[in-house]
Amino acid sequence: MNEPNHIRRIAIAWFVLSAILTPIVVAVIAPTLPPGDATSAAANQLFDDTLLLGIVTPIAVAIIVYFAYAMIVFRRQGEPSEEGVATRDNRAVHIPWLAGTTVIVLFLATFGTVELADAGAGGGQGPEPAFKLSGDVLPVQVIAQQWEFTYRYPTYGGVETAHLELPVGKKVEFHVTSLDVIHSFWAPRLGVKADANPGVDNVAFVEPRQEMSFELRCSELCGLWHGYMFDTGQVVSESAFGEWIEEQKRVFAPATKALPKYSTHYFPEPERRAG
């Protein structure tokens, strides 16, 4: 009895399953994954995730089909058989695998670099970002401290607010810093996550595309009440934002006068010292 062509069988099974599963993953599953597409940063991350899932699905299918086929077809049956001849090399497998993985890695490295240059990053890029959003931006300083975030708007008189509100369709430049310990500013639906370090100005960019509410929280263990450090932000129309920021300037006018001059970071004197 002639030995069947196992490679051909595996290839056919892989091709059929990949042709079925890859479109399902890319077109059905991927669009439902966080962070969604409500902002420019989130949409870029979703696109990247979708592409990566489209690439990894056929690879995962190939591995699963190969091992499943081997376990089913080559399983030991009946009496123990003699050990087969050792195979030291199989170029039909090694060369395509090496060539395929090399192409994939080089493509992903190029794609990642181009995407970063084109869209910046939702993560903080430090005080001097390598990639920035073009055009007019709204600077918003995110100030972390145990255990809350406050938000300062330098182009609106340096007013500092207890809640974050952003205008839809406006490019935003976050400047994230801390007054005490290490925190991390994370707004999943915005596609932004930037560490807040004392004495450091960590810059991140985003452009909200729709009016919405979004959760934000600290994602770096920062002390006893770390879990309490969360809030709900708003993306509103440009007119509603204008009304809101003017109201904040009026309400917090006395506090604004007492605040230090706007800076990319601050070193306040502690109210209490241990010992």
Secondary structure, DSSP 8 states (H G I E B T S, - for coil): -----HHHHHHHHHHHHHHHHHHHIIIIIGGGSTT-SSBHHHHHHHHHHHHHHHHHHHHHHHHHHHHHHHHHHS---SS-----------HHHHHHHHHHHHHHHHHHHHHHHHHHHHH--SB---SS-SS---S--EEEEEEEETTEEEEEEGGGTTEEESS-EEETT--EEEEEEESSS-EEEEEGGGTEEEEE-BT--EEEEE-B-S-EEEEEEE-S--STTGGG-EEEEEEE-HHHHHHHHHHHHHHTHHHHHHS----S------S----
